[in-house]
Amino acid sequence: MAKVVVTGCNRGIGLQLCTQLHNRGDEVIGVCRSASPEVSALGIRVIEGIDVADADKVAAMAQALEGESIDILINNAGILRSDRLGNIDYDVMLEQYRVNTLGPLRVTEALLPNLHGGSKVAIVSSRVGSIEDNSSGNNYGYRASKVAVNMVGTNLRIDLEPKGIALALLHPGLVATDMTGGRGIPPDEAAKGLIQRIDDLGMENTGGFWHAEGYRLPW
């Protein structure tokens, strides 16, 4: 049994991650801004009122978890605000950067004292953060925030490796959530793939950018 922390636990992929990990016997701690009835019904521990873009809120989360050993940290919280050239709101672009890029870094740094040799850190990124794979443009803010979090994850891999902590950047696929307007595969299918990638993660493959289906993605 592993102790797992999942951010953005109240809906979508995060809710399914919590559900499947809890059902297989892991000790799951969900982190979110506001708990949903669905995550509350799981019977897991939920830390509410946490915005990963807010330094004080993340510090409060770290204080709530002080002294607890964490085996797996899943940085799942994220936002998508669509845009296109000629219709870009730069404040909204920065909001995505604060949540999608700085959020995982802020949470991981805050919980570093809780991690140990053998711990794993997963960052739910996106293949739209692949420069080589971009063939459709648009979504400037979201794409840029995911490219940036891939660099954050690469930096973390270098810094965490001497501590024996493995890291993976994971693309869940196009998932049918509120974020995507209901388009894509079911969240439970995406979560199942993500959990498999995390289970397969170790020091021998730390730092990779992986599709939930199990293949590497180009940077």
N, CA, C and O of each residue as an XYZ file, in Angstrom:
876
protein
N       0.843     -1.198      0.000
C       0.000      0.000      0.000
C       0.876      1.244      0.000
O       1.796      1.357      0.810
N       0.598      2.167     -0.892
C       1.342      3.415     -0.993
C       0.496      4.564     -0.478
O      -0.733      4.530     -0.548
N       1.168      5.583      0.039
C       0.469      6.817      0.383
C       0.618      7.765     -0.802
O       1.729      8.102     -1.209
N      -0.517      8.189     -1.345
C      -0.535      8.957     -2.584
C      -1.244     10.283     -2.358
O      -2.311     10.327     -1.746
N      -0.648     11.367     -2.855
C      -1.274     12.679     -2.852
C      -1.636     13.040     -4.287
O      -0.795     12.964     -5.183
N      -2.889     13.434     -4.503
C      -3.377     13.795     -5.834
C      -3.953     15.204     -5.780
O      -4.895     15.456     -5.029
N      -3.400     16.122     -6.564
C      -3.979     17.463     -6.645
C      -5.078     17.474     -7.709
O      -5.092     16.640     -8.614
N      -6.000     18.436     -7.585
C      -7.116     18.508     -8.526
C      -7.986     17.273     -8.441
O      -8.363     16.691     -9.458
N      -8.307     16.871     -7.197
C      -8.929     15.568     -6.961
C     -10.443     15.552     -7.098
O     -11.048     14.481     -7.050
N     -11.066     16.699     -7.266
C     -12.523     16.760     -7.098
C     -13.336     16.382     -8.328
O     -14.551     16.210     -8.223
N     -12.706     16.249     -9.486
C     -13.464     15.911    -10.688
C     -12.519     15.363    -11.747
O     -11.300     15.355    -11.571
N     -13.109     14.899    -12.863
C     -12.334     14.483    -14.025
C     -11.297     13.421    -13.735
O     -11.558     12.452    -13.022
N     -10.109     13.617    -14.301
C      -9.031     12.644    -14.159
C      -8.625     12.501    -12.690
O      -8.379     11.392    -12.215
N      -8.556     13.617    -11.981
C      -8.148     13.563    -10.580
C      -9.072     12.705     -9.743
O      -8.618     11.919     -8.911
N     -10.356     12.854     -9.959
C     -11.337     12.046     -9.234
C     -11.161     10.569     -9.558
O     -11.230      9.724     -8.666
N     -10.937     10.256    -10.821
C     -10.746      8.861    -11.210
C      -9.433      8.294    -10.670
O      -9.377      7.127    -10.283
N      -8.392      9.099    -10.642
C      -7.135      8.648    -10.036
C      -7.365      8.272     -8.573
O      -6.938      7.213     -8.114
N      -8.046      9.158     -7.854
C      -8.333      8.886     -6.439
C      -9.185      7.628     -6.285
O      -8.929      6.799     -5.412
N     -10.190      7.495     -7.131
C     -11.098      6.351     -7.047
C     -10.354      5.040     -7.274
O     -10.486      4.104     -6.485
N      -9.576      4.970     -8.342
C      -8.899      3.716     -8.677
C      -7.787      3.382     -7.700
O      -7.603      2.216     -7.351
N      -7.045      4.381     -7.255
C      -5.988      4.132     -6.277
C      -6.568      3.696     -4.941
O      -6.044      2.790     -4.295
N      -7.649      4.343     -4.532
C      -8.315      3.971     -3.288
C      -8.872      2.557     -3.371
O      -8.749      1.781     -2.424
N      -9.486      2.222     -4.502
C     -10.104      0.909     -4.658
C      -9.088     -0.221     -4.642
O      -9.418     -1.348     -4.271
N      -7.854      0.068     -5.039
C      -6.850     -1.002     -5.017
C      -6.110     -1.076     -3.677
O      -5.242     -1.928     -3.485
N      -6.464     -0.175     -2.752
C      -5.930     -0.280     -1.407
C      -4.889      0.739     -1.011
O      -4.355      0.672      0.096
N      -4.583      1.687     -1.891
C      -3.629      2.734     -1.524
C      -4.285      3.732     -0.572
O      -5.505      3.902     -0.574
N      -3.458      4.386      0.237
C      -3.937      5.466      1.100
C      -3.865      6.755      0.295
O      -2.778      7.239     -0.017
N      -5.011      7.301     -0.033
C      -5.085      8.441     -0.946
C      -5.458      9.707     -0.188
O      -6.386      9.719      0.621
N      -4.716     10.768     -0.468
C      -5.021     12.094      0.061
C      -5.303     12.997     -1.123
O      -4.414     13.258     -1.934
N      -6.520     13.471     -1.227
C      -6.896     14.358     -2.312
C      -6.734     15.813     -1.912
O      -7.001     16.192     -0.771
N      -6.296     16.615     -2.857
C      -6.091     18.048     -2.629
C      -6.890     18.809     -3.679
O      -6.811     18.487     -4.865
N      -7.654     19.810     -3.263
C      -8.465     20.565     -4.212
C      -8.877     21.899     -3.614
O      -8.689     22.145     -2.423
N      -9.437     22.754     -4.451
C      -9.970     24.023     -3.962
C     -11.276     23.801     -3.214
O     -11.503     24.397     -2.161
N     -12.137     22.941     -3.761
C     -13.431     22.673     -3.134
C     -13.826     21.239     -3.429
O     -13.859     20.832     -4.591
N     -14.125     20.472     -2.400
C     -14.467     19.063     -2.586
C     -15.815     18.923     -3.282
O     -16.739     19.701     -3.043
N     -15.908     17.923     -4.141
C     -17.170     17.592     -4.800
C     -17.857     16.480     -4.016
O     -17.207     15.772     -3.246
N     -19.166     16.320     -4.204
C     -19.845     15.197     -3.552
C     -19.218     13.849     -3.916
O     -19.171     12.934     -3.094
N     -18.736     13.741     -5.160
C     -18.163     12.474     -5.627
C     -16.885     12.119     -4.882
O     -16.710     10.972     -4.470
N     -15.995     13.083     -4.703
C     -14.750     12.759     -3.997
C     -14.998     12.585     -2.510
O     -14.327     11.783     -1.861
N     -15.949     13.323     -1.965
C     -16.290     13.167     -0.549
C     -16.843     11.777     -0.272
O     -16.612     11.208      0.795
N     -17.577     11.235     -1.242
C     -18.194      9.922     -1.057
C     -17.187      8.778     -1.066
O     -17.506      7.669     -0.638
N     -15.972      9.039     -1.552
C     -14.972      7.975     -1.609
C     -14.511      7.550     -0.217
O     -14.091      6.410     -0.016
N     -14.590      8.466      0.734
C     -14.109      8.159      2.072
C     -12.615      8.345      2.242
O     -12.037      7.865      3.218
N     -11.979      9.039      1.300
C     -10.553      9.332      1.430
C     -10.375     10.657      2.180
O     -11.334     11.404      2.375
N      -9.162     10.929      2.589
C      -8.852     12.214      3.213
C      -8.757     13.279      2.127
O      -8.063     13.090      1.128
N      -9.439     14.377      2.318
C      -9.419     15.472      1.351
C      -8.984     16.753      2.055
O      -9.531     17.122      3.093
N      -8.001     17.416      1.479
C      -7.551     18.714      1.980
C      -8.114     19.773      1.045
O      -7.666     19.906     -0.093
N      -9.088     20.517      1.522
C      -9.769     21.526      0.705
C      -9.112     22.902      0.841
O      -8.237     23.124      1.677
N      -9.568     23.802     -0.008
C      -9.128     25.191      0.061
C      -7.739     25.427     -0.489
O      -7.112     26.443     -0.187
N      -7.248     24.485     -1.302
C      -5.883     24.587     -1.810
C      -5.888     24.953     -3.292
O      -6.342     24.177     -4.133
N      -5.387     26.122     -3.591
C      -5.167     26.580     -4.956
C      -3.674     26.451     -5.215
O      -2.873     27.105     -4.549
N      -3.289     25.609     -6.181
C      -1.860     25.344     -6.396
C      -1.112     26.564     -6.917
O       0.119     26.575     -6.930
N      -1.843     27.595     -7.347
C      -1.213     28.827     -7.814
C      -1.003     29.835     -6.694
O      -0.454     30.912     -6.928
N      -1.427     29.505     -5.493
C      -1.374     30.424     -4.360
C      -0.339     29.927     -3.346
O      -0.500     28.847     -2.778
N       0.705     30.697     -3.120
C       1.795     30.279     -2.241
C       1.314     29.995     -0.825
O       1.731     29.013     -0.211
N       0.446     30.840     -0.309
C      -0.044     30.650      1.058
C      -0.889     29.380      1.176
O      -0.806     28.670      2.178
N      -1.694     29.096      0.165
C      -2.534     27.894      0.198
C      -1.684     26.632      0.117
O      -1.947     25.650      0.811
N      -0.674     26.665     -0.726
C       0.211     25.502     -0.833
C       0.996     25.306      0.462
O       1.242     24.172      0.873
N       1.386     26.396      1.100
C       2.061     26.292      2.395
C       1.141     25.666      3.436
O       1.587     24.893      4.284
N      -0.144     26.003      3.370
C      -1.119     25.410      4.291
C      -1.255     23.911      4.044
O      -1.386     23.130      4.986
N      -1.223     23.518      2.784
C      -1.257     22.092      2.445
C      -0.045     21.375      3.019
O      -0.173     20.303      3.611
N       1.134     21.970      2.843
C       2.354     21.367      3.362
C       2.303     21.243      4.886
O       2.768     20.254      5.453
N       1.742     22.240      5.531
C       1.616     22.196      6.986
C       0.676     21.072      7.413
O       0.925     20.397      8.412
N      -0.408     20.869      6.654
C      -1.356     19.802      6.970
C      -0.732     18.421      6.808
O      -1.168     17.456      7.436
N       0.286     18.335      5.966
C       0.939     17.054      5.698
C       2.301     16.932      6.383
O       3.047     15.988      6.124
N       2.614     17.867      7.237
C       3.933     17.888      7.886
C       4.200     16.573      8.616
O       3.366     16.078      9.374
N       5.390     16.025      8.363
C       5.809     14.809      9.045
C       5.296     13.521      8.434
O       5.651     12.437      8.895
N       4.461     13.618      7.399
C       3.911     12.419      6.769
C       4.755     12.035      5.553
O       5.107     12.887      4.737
N       5.068     10.768      5.446
C       5.845     10.269      4.318
C       4.923     10.042      3.125
O       3.872      9.414      3.254
N       5.323     10.557      1.960
C       4.536     10.422      0.737
C       5.296      9.546     -0.247
O       6.460      9.798     -0.557
N       4.620      8.517     -0.731
C       5.244      7.608     -1.693
C       5.054      8.066     -3.130
O       5.958      7.931     -3.955
N       3.877      8.609     -3.431
C       3.578      9.059     -4.790
C       2.883     10.420     -4.724
O       1.892     10.591     -4.015
N       3.418     11.377     -5.471
C       2.800     12.697     -5.604
C       2.372     12.867     -7.047
O       3.198     12.817     -7.958
N       1.073     13.068     -7.255
C       0.544     13.260     -8.606
C       0.058     14.692     -8.753
O      -0.964     15.077     -8.184
N       0.797     15.471     -9.518
C       0.441     16.866     -9.802
C      -0.528     16.876    -10.985
O      -0.115     16.910    -12.144
N      -1.803     16.845    -10.671
C      -2.832     16.725    -11.698
C      -3.595     18.026    -11.954
O      -4.126     18.216    -13.048
N      -3.659     18.916    -10.976
C      -4.461     20.136    -11.112
C      -4.018     20.955    -12.323
O      -2.825     21.166    -12.540
N      -4.985     21.408    -13.097
C      -4.659     22.207    -14.272
C      -5.895     22.887    -14.829
O      -7.021     22.525    -14.485
N      -5.686     23.867    -15.684
C      -6.788     24.578    -16.340
C      -6.480     24.744    -17.823
O      -5.321     24.778    -18.236
N      -7.540     24.845    -18.609
C      -7.432     25.102    -20.041
C      -8.335     26.259    -20.408
O      -9.541     26.219    -20.165
N      -7.750     27.288    -20.994
C      -8.507     28.433    -21.498
C      -8.148     28.600    -22.969
O      -7.035     29.019    -23.289
N      -9.059     28.284    -23.850
C      -8.771     28.312    -25.281
C      -8.544     29.738    -25.786
O      -9.166     30.691    -25.318
N      -7.642     29.849    -26.747
C      -7.411     31.134    -27.401
C      -6.881     30.882    -28.810
O      -6.585     29.747    -29.183
N      -6.767     31.949    -29.575
C      -6.201     31.871    -30.919
C      -5.598     33.223    -31.260
O      -5.921     34.231    -30.631
N      -4.733     33.244    -32.244
C      -4.063     34.473    -32.647
C      -5.093     35.522    -33.049
O      -5.983     35.257    -33.857
N      -4.963     36.700    -32.482
C      -5.925     37.768    -32.708
C      -6.969     37.855    -31.616
O      -7.759     38.798    -31.572
N      -6.971     36.851    -30.717
C      -7.953     36.840    -29.630
C      -7.298     36.249    -28.371
O      -7.820     35.314    -27.764
N      -6.149     36.814    -27.998
C      -5.400     36.305    -26.850
C      -5.560     37.255    -25.671
O      -5.295     38.451    -25.787
N      -5.988     36.727    -24.554
C      -6.058     37.473    -23.299
C      -4.801     37.120    -22.510
O      -4.673     36.000    -22.016
N      -3.883     38.057    -22.389
C      -2.580     37.753    -21.796
C      -2.664     37.524    -20.290
O      -1.828     36.818    -19.724
N      -3.654     38.107    -19.644
C      -3.846     37.816    -18.224
C      -4.288     36.364    -18.028
O      -3.851     35.692    -17.093
N      -5.148     35.897    -18.908
C      -5.596     34.500    -18.849
C      -4.441     33.568    -19.193
O      -4.324     32.482    -18.625
N      -3.605     33.985    -20.105
C      -2.415     33.200    -20.451
C      -1.518     33.031    -19.225
O      -1.004     31.944    -18.966
N      -1.340     34.106    -18.486
C      -0.536     34.050    -17.268
C      -1.193     33.192    -16.191
O      -0.512     32.510    -15.425
N      -2.530     33.233    -16.139
C      -3.239     32.387    -15.175
C      -2.941     30.906    -15.435
O      -2.716     30.140    -14.498
N      -2.940     30.517    -16.695
C      -2.629     29.128    -17.029
C      -1.198     28.778    -16.660
O      -0.921     27.672    -16.197
N      -0.300     29.710    -16.863
C       1.098     29.494    -16.492
C       1.227     29.306    -14.980
O       1.964     28.435    -14.517
N       0.507     30.128    -14.216
C       0.589     30.024    -12.750
C       0.068     28.680    -12.254
O       0.625     28.096    -11.325
N      -1.006     28.191    -12.881
C      -1.595     26.920    -12.433
C      -0.855     25.724    -13.014
O      -0.437     24.828    -12.280
N      -0.693     25.711    -14.335
C      -0.191     24.519    -15.028
C       1.311     24.331    -14.926
O       1.802     23.203    -14.958
N       2.045     25.431    -14.804
C       3.505     25.355    -14.787
C       4.068     25.533    -13.386
O       4.804     24.683    -12.885
N       3.709     26.654    -12.757
C       4.252     26.921    -11.428
C       3.589     26.061    -10.361
O       4.209     25.754     -9.343
N       2.330     25.665    -10.584
C       1.619     24.846     -9.602
C       2.344     23.558     -9.270
O       2.612     23.305     -8.095
N       2.676     22.720    -10.264
C       3.393     21.479     -9.967
C       4.745     21.709     -9.300
O       5.151     20.943     -8.426
N       5.439     22.767     -9.715
C       6.729     23.074     -9.086
C       6.528     23.505     -7.641
O       7.251     23.057     -6.751
N       5.563     24.361     -7.409
C       5.299     24.860     -6.069
C       4.910     23.717     -5.113
O       5.395     23.642     -3.984
N       4.031     22.839     -5.590
C       3.578     21.723     -4.764
C       4.726     20.752     -4.481
O       4.915     20.318     -3.345
N       5.482     20.419     -5.514
C       6.589     19.469     -5.338
C       7.643     20.025     -4.386
O       8.148     19.301     -3.528
N       7.974     21.295     -4.532
C       8.966     21.894     -3.637
C       8.451     21.932     -2.204
O       9.198     21.668     -1.262
N       7.171     22.261     -2.041
C       6.596     22.343     -0.700
C       6.569     20.989     -0.010
O       6.715     20.907      1.209
N       6.383     19.923     -0.788
C       6.284     18.581     -0.212
C       7.594     17.806     -0.288
O       7.628     16.616      0.024
N       8.656     18.461     -0.694
C       9.954     17.789     -0.779
C      10.354     17.125      0.539
O      10.890     16.017      0.506
N      10.116     17.756      1.709
C      10.467     17.081      2.964
C       9.688     15.789      3.208
O      10.106     14.953      4.009
N       8.560     15.624      2.522
C       7.740     14.432      2.699
C       8.169     13.277      1.797
O       7.811     12.124      2.037
N       8.937     13.599      0.762
C       9.365     12.586     -0.193
C      10.628     11.896      0.305
O      11.361     12.441      1.130
N      10.873     10.705     -0.198
C      12.000      9.902      0.281
C      12.542      9.074     -0.872
O      11.925      9.014     -1.936
N      13.664      8.449     -0.678
C      14.203      7.555     -1.684
C      13.174      6.489     -2.012
O      12.671      5.805     -1.120
N      12.861      6.348     -3.295
C      11.810      5.419     -3.712
C      10.482      6.099     -3.990
O       9.587      5.487     -4.574
N      10.335      7.364     -3.581
C       9.121      8.109     -3.912
C       9.068      8.371     -5.414
O      10.076      8.300     -6.117
N       7.854      8.678     -5.883
C       7.647      9.004     -7.287
C       6.851     10.298     -7.398
O       5.932     10.549     -6.619
N       7.223     11.112     -8.379
C       6.492     12.351     -8.672
C       5.993     12.276    -10.104
O       6.774     12.049    -11.028
N       4.704     12.464    -10.285
C       4.111     12.501    -11.626
C       3.528     13.881    -11.878
O       2.873     14.458    -11.010
N       3.771     14.401    -13.065
C       3.182     15.663    -13.494
C       2.311     15.368    -14.707
O       2.797     14.890    -15.732
N       1.018     15.659    -14.580
C       0.118     15.477    -15.725
C       0.320     16.661    -16.666
O      -0.182     17.759    -16.428
N       1.055     16.412    -17.724
C       1.336     17.414    -18.744
C       0.366     17.195    -19.905
O      -0.782     16.810    -19.683
N       0.805     17.431    -21.112
C      -0.026     17.202    -22.289
C       0.867     17.138    -23.514
O       1.911     17.788    -23.572
N       0.447     16.347    -24.490
C       1.240     16.281    -25.720
C       1.175     17.600    -26.486
O       2.003     17.827    -27.368
N       0.219     18.477    -26.176
C       0.222     19.785    -26.824
C       1.400     20.628    -26.335
O       1.674     21.694    -26.888
N       2.090     20.159    -25.311
C       3.327     20.792    -24.880
C       4.543     20.282    -25.629
O       5.671     20.652    -25.306
N       4.327     19.436    -26.626
C       5.413     18.955    -27.475
C       5.602     19.911    -28.645
O       4.696     20.089    -29.459
N       6.767     20.520    -28.727
C       7.049     21.439    -29.837
C       7.077     20.680    -31.157
O       6.525     21.140    -32.157
N       7.715     19.525    -31.158
C       7.838     18.739    -32.384
C       6.488     18.247    -32.889
O       6.286     18.104    -34.095
N       5.558     17.985    -31.963
C       4.273     17.388    -32.309
C       3.216     18.416    -32.713
O       2.131     18.042    -33.158
N       3.518     19.697    -32.565
C       2.518     20.737    -32.820
C       2.292     20.917    -34.318
O       3.179     21.356    -35.050
N       1.088     20.568    -34.754
C       0.748     20.729    -36.169
C      -0.550     21.501    -36.367
O      -1.021     21.654    -37.494
N      -1.128     21.988    -35.267
C      -2.442     22.625    -35.387
C      -2.502     24.039    -34.818
O      -3.483     24.742    -35.056
N      -1.485     24.481    -34.071
C      -1.466     25.834    -33.540
C      -2.570     26.102    -32.530
O      -3.149     25.175    -31.963
N      -2.858     27.397    -32.311
C      -3.889     27.853    -31.371
C      -3.575     27.429    -29.925
O      -2.577     26.761    -29.654
N      -4.454     27.837    -29.024
C      -4.270     27.560    -27.590
C      -2.869     27.951    -27.111
O      -2.144     27.152    -26.518
N      -2.522     29.192    -27.387
C      -1.185     29.684    -27.063
C      -0.869     29.553    -25.581
O       0.204     29.077    -25.210
N      -1.798     29.973    -24.740
C      -1.538     29.940    -23.309
C      -1.383     28.538    -22.775
O      -0.452     28.257    -22.021
N      -2.288     27.651    -23.158
C      -2.242     26.276    -22.657
C      -1.001     25.554    -23.173
O      -0.292     24.901    -22.408
N      -0.743     25.674    -24.464
C       0.440     25.024    -25.034
C       1.719     25.510    -24.353
O       2.565     24.708    -23.958
N       1.849     26.820    -24.221
C       3.066     27.376    -23.629
C       3.234     26.922    -22.178
O       4.350     26.656    -21.733
N       2.120     26.833    -21.442
C       2.210     26.404    -20.044
C       2.652     24.957    -19.944
O       3.330     24.589    -18.985
N       2.286     24.123    -20.914
C       2.670     22.715    -20.882
C       4.104     22.507    -21.367
O       4.811     21.636    -20.861
N       4.538     23.310    -22.355
C       5.956     23.275    -22.723
C       6.808     23.638    -21.498
O       7.809     22.985    -21.203
N       6.389     24.680    -20.805
C       7.150     25.146    -19.643
C       7.159     24.118    -18.525
O       8.185     23.940    -17.869
N       6.037     23.432    -18.288
C       6.031     22.439    -17.206
C       6.894     21.234    -17.582
O       7.429     20.559    -16.703
N       7.033     20.960    -18.877
C       7.949     19.900    -19.276
C       9.389     20.249    -18.909
O      10.161     19.374    -18.514
N       9.750     21.521    -19.039
C      11.084     21.941    -18.614
C      11.209     21.895    -17.094
O      12.244     21.491    -16.564
N      10.151     22.310    -16.394
C      10.140     22.200    -14.931
C      10.367     20.749    -14.518
O      11.164     20.466    -13.624
N       9.656     19.829    -15.181
C       9.808     18.420    -14.848
C      11.197     17.901    -15.137
O      11.733     17.090    -14.382
N      11.786     18.368    -16.231
C      13.150     17.945    -16.562
C      14.133     18.450    -15.521
O      15.030     17.715    -15.106
N      13.974     19.696    -15.094
C      14.813     20.228    -14.013
C      14.642     19.424    -12.729
O      15.621     19.080    -12.065
N      13.388     19.127    -12.386
C      13.117     18.355    -11.179
C      13.752     16.972    -11.261
O      14.286     16.470    -10.272
N      13.693     16.365    -12.424
C      14.323     15.045    -12.585
C      15.800     15.099    -12.209
O      16.309     14.216    -11.519
N      16.475     16.140    -12.670
C      17.902     16.277    -12.377
C      18.143     16.473    -10.883
O      19.061     15.881    -10.316
N      17.319     17.304    -10.250
C      17.518     17.608     -8.836
C      17.049     16.481     -7.914
O      17.591     16.304     -6.823
N      16.039     15.719     -8.354
C      15.504     14.657     -7.502
C      16.254     13.338     -7.659
O      16.223     12.490     -6.768
N      16.920     13.171     -8.784
C      17.603     11.900     -9.045
C      18.601     11.514     -7.953
O      18.605     10.354     -7.539
N      19.456     12.436     -7.460
C      20.380     12.048     -6.390
C      19.671     11.628     -5.103
O      20.260     10.942     -4.268
N      18.429     12.030     -4.939
C      17.654     11.666     -3.751
C      16.930     10.330     -3.927
O      16.268      9.854     -3.005
N      17.058      9.724     -5.117
C      16.383      8.465     -5.382
C      14.899      8.617     -5.647
O      14.123      7.686     -5.431
N      14.503      9.799     -6.118
C      13.089     10.077     -6.398
C      12.911     10.157     -7.911
O      13.566     10.956     -8.580
N      12.015      9.319     -8.444
C      11.774      9.268     -9.882
C      10.638     10.210    -10.272
O       9.735     10.479     -9.480
N      10.700     10.707    -11.508
C       9.707     11.663    -11.990
C       9.273     11.310    -13.407
O      10.082     10.876    -14.226
N       8.006     11.499    -13.680
C       7.490     11.308    -15.037
C       6.568     12.446    -15.424
O       5.804     12.952    -14.601
N       6.646     12.841    -16.679
C       5.714     13.782    -17.291
C       4.755     12.958    -18.128
O       5.181     12.203    -19.001
N       3.461     13.097    -17.867
C       2.476     12.178    -18.435
C       1.380     12.900    -19.204
O       0.833     13.906    -18.753
N       1.079     12.364    -20.367
C      -0.042     12.850    -21.180
C      -1.176     11.847    -21.054
O      -0.989     10.678    -21.393
N      -2.355     12.263    -20.575
C      -3.439     11.317    -20.344
C      -4.224     10.938    -21.587
O      -5.051     10.028    -21.543
N      -3.972     11.630    -22.702
C      -4.816     11.487    -23.881
C      -5.848     12.607    -23.888
O      -5.925     13.395    -22.946
N      -6.627     12.673    -24.937
C      -7.750     13.612    -24.981
C      -8.873     12.996    -24.167
O      -9.442     11.973    -24.548
N      -9.186     13.625    -23.043
C     -10.093     13.015    -22.068
C     -11.384     13.817    -22.001
O     -11.360     15.047    -21.995
N     -12.500     13.120    -21.950
C     -13.814     13.756    -21.905
C     -14.093     14.311    -20.508
O     -14.653     13.627    -19.651
N     -13.694     15.551    -20.302
C     -13.919     16.244    -19.033
C     -14.523     17.607    -19.321
O     -14.720     17.981    -20.477
N     -14.816     18.351    -18.248
C     -15.291     19.728    -18.430
C     -14.266     20.556    -19.193
O     -14.624     21.444    -19.967
N     -12.976     20.257    -18.966
C     -11.904     21.017    -19.589
C     -11.935     20.898    -21.110
O     -11.604     21.850    -21.816
N     -12.332     19.725    -21.618
C     -12.316     19.495    -23.060
C     -13.711     19.580    -23.681
O     -13.888     19.268    -24.859
N     -14.689     19.998    -22.898
C     -16.043     20.067    -23.406
C     -16.668     18.711    -23.648
O     -17.571     18.568    -24.473
N     -16.179     17.709    -22.916
C     -16.750     16.365    -23.020
C     -16.232     15.550    -24.181
O     -16.768     14.477    -24.459
N     -15.200     16.025    -24.875
C     -14.643     15.287    -26.014
C     -13.505     14.382    -25.548
O     -12.665     14.792    -24.747
N     -13.485     13.153    -26.053
C     -12.355     12.285    -25.776
C     -12.730     10.993    -25.073
O     -13.902     10.618    -25.017
N     -11.728     10.319    -24.540
C     -11.924      9.033    -23.875
C     -12.452      9.255    -22.461
O     -12.279     10.342    -21.909
N     -13.084      8.260    -21.869
C     -13.598      8.416    -20.506
C     -12.466      8.662    -19.504
O     -11.376      8.113    -19.667
N     -12.704      9.470    -18.481
C     -11.673      9.742    -17.480
C     -11.143      8.490    -16.787
O      -9.967      8.434    -16.427
N     -12.002      7.480    -16.595
C     -11.523      6.278    -15.921
C     -10.495      5.537    -16.762
O      -9.564      4.940    -16.221
N     -10.655      5.570    -18.077
C      -9.686      4.939    -18.975
C      -8.353      5.686    -18.928
O      -7.290      5.069    -18.869
N      -8.418      7.009    -18.954
C      -7.194      7.811    -18.874
C      -6.474      7.577    -17.557
O      -5.255      7.404    -17.532
N      -7.226      7.571    -16.463
C      -6.618      7.368    -15.144
C      -5.953      6.006    -15.053
O      -4.877      5.880    -14.468
N      -6.577      4.988    -15.624
C      -5.991      3.647    -15.601
C      -4.628      3.637    -16.278
O      -3.683      3.033    -15.772
N      -4.525      4.312    -17.431
C      -3.243      4.394    -18.131
C      -2.203      5.162    -17.345
O      -1.043      4.756    -17.283
N      -2.609      6.268    -16.745
C      -1.673      7.064    -15.946
C      -1.141      6.255    -14.768
O       0.053      6.299    -14.474
N      -2.010      5.526    -14.100
C      -1.582      4.722    -12.955
C      -0.593      3.647    -13.397
O       0.367      3.354    -12.685
N      -0.823      3.065    -14.562
C       0.113      2.056    -15.066
C       1.482      2.668    -15.326
O       2.506      2.056    -15.021
N       1.505      3.865    -15.884
C       2.793      4.524    -16.140
C       3.502      4.841    -14.818
O       4.722      4.708    -14.720
N       2.750      5.253    -13.821
C       3.353      5.550    -12.517
C       3.868      4.270    -11.864
O       4.935      4.265    -11.250
N       3.113      3.200    -11.998
C       3.574      1.914    -11.455
C       4.871      1.476    -12.120
O       5.739      0.895    -11.470
N       5.007      1.753    -13.411
C       6.192      1.341    -14.165
C       7.371      2.293    -13.971
O       8.482      2.000    -14.414
N       7.140      3.421    -13.316
C       8.183      4.434    -13.157
C       9.226      4.002    -12.137
O       8.894      3.499    -11.064
N      10.487      4.204    -12.486
C      11.593      3.938    -11.567
C      12.792      4.776    -11.959
O      12.718      5.568    -12.899
N      13.881      4.612    -11.258
C      15.062      5.418    -11.543
C      15.631      5.117    -12.924
O      16.332      5.947    -13.501
N      15.333      3.933    -13.456
C      15.865      3.563    -14.762
C      15.182      4.309    -15.907
O      15.743      4.398    -16.999
N      13.990      4.841    -15.681
C      13.298      5.572    -16.750
C      12.801      6.935    -16.275
O      11.875      7.493    -16.863
N      13.398      7.469    -15.230
C      12.984      8.761    -14.696
C      13.179      9.876    -15.721
O      14.123      9.857    -16.510
N      12.274     10.838    -15.693
C      12.411     12.023    -16.539
C      11.764     11.925    -17.893
O      11.854     12.868    -18.679
N      11.109     10.814    -18.201
C      10.508     10.655    -19.517
C       9.199     11.405    -19.679
O       8.539     11.764    -18.704
N       8.842     11.633    -20.935
C       7.581     12.269    -21.329
C       6.755     11.176    -21.990
O       7.044     10.770    -23.116
N       5.733     10.701    -21.298
C       5.044      9.492    -21.695
C       3.566      9.728    -22.011
O       2.897     10.520    -21.347
N       3.074      9.036    -23.023
C       1.641      8.926    -23.246
C       1.103      7.892    -22.264
O       1.798      6.932    -21.931
N      -0.123      8.080    -21.803
C      -0.728      7.116    -20.880
C      -0.787      5.717    -21.466
O      -0.847      4.735    -20.726
N      -0.771      5.618    -22.797
C      -0.823      4.310    -23.437
C       0.518      3.583    -23.389
O       0.590      2.400    -23.721
N       1.582      4.278    -22.980
C       2.837      3.600    -22.732
C       3.986      3.909    -23.663
O       5.040      3.284    -23.549
N       3.826      4.851    -24.583
C       4.933      5.189    -25.465
C       5.437      6.593    -25.177
O       4.703      7.450    -24.685
N       6.714      6.807    -25.498
C       7.331      8.111    -25.272
C       6.852      9.128    -26.296
O       6.592      8.801    -27.454
N       6.743     10.359    -25.842
C       6.360     11.467    -26.712
C       7.564     12.331    -27.011
O       8.473     12.427    -26.187
N       7.591     12.966    -28.181
C       8.705     13.842    -28.522
C       8.621     15.150    -27.746
O       7.529     15.621    -27.431
N       9.766     15.731    -27.443
C       9.786     17.019    -26.749
C       9.396     18.155    -27.683
O       9.360     19.312    -27.266
